Amino acid sequence: MTILPVVLFDDIELWATGALRAALAARSEPYTDDVYVSNKVPTVRRNRMVIVRRDGGGRLDVVREAPRLGINVWAKTEQDANDLGRLVAALLWAAPDGDPVSRVTVTGGPYPVADDTDFLRYITAEVISHGRDDAA
């Protein structure tokens, strides 16, 4: 009987929110000021928000998985939502450093989505993530 190794995968929502939070904080465009980045919408909504949610995705082999992300981008103006959405997609695509993520493919968006409170854009992405052998 073949025994496969126990491989643990990183929290991809945590990876994506951390990468986007740092990258947006380093930008100087006015529409990147005070962007709230998380995996949950806060109780008190912010003027600009990027919310990342893992939407499935499966294991590719022993050490790789392909998580799918859904990213909602809110802003107070249509132009800010458009600009911030495009920038978030570009930053996410450029974020892989090989540990744990080696590739991000933006599979859709940013698309406008009807929202009663603000201007909303939606982005989808697929990530290739490498796990860690949990040999203890």
C-alpha positions, 0 to 999 in steps of 0.5 A: 500500500502506498502512503501519501505524505500529509501536505498542508496548504496555506490559507489563500484568503490570508495570503491574498489579503496580505499581498493586496493590503501591502501592495495597495498601501505602497501605491500613491494613486488617490483611489488607493487611500484608506482601502480596507482589505479583508475576507469579510465585509466590516460591520461599518462599511468603508468608502473603499473595500476589497473583500477576498473570498475563496470560492472553491478549487481543488487539489492538482497533485500531491503538492499543488492546489488551485484555489479560486478567488472571488474579489469584490471591490467597492468605492464611492464613485464609478471611476474609483471603482473602475480604477481600483478594480483594475489595479487590484486585478493587476496587483494580484496577478503580479503577487506570486513569489513562489512561496506559497503561490507560483501563479495567479490567473485573473479569470474574469473582471473587473465586472460591474455588479449592481449594489445599492450602497456603492459602486461594486466591481467583481473579479475572479482568479485562480491561484496555483499554490504549493503545500508543505509536507507535514512530516512531524 
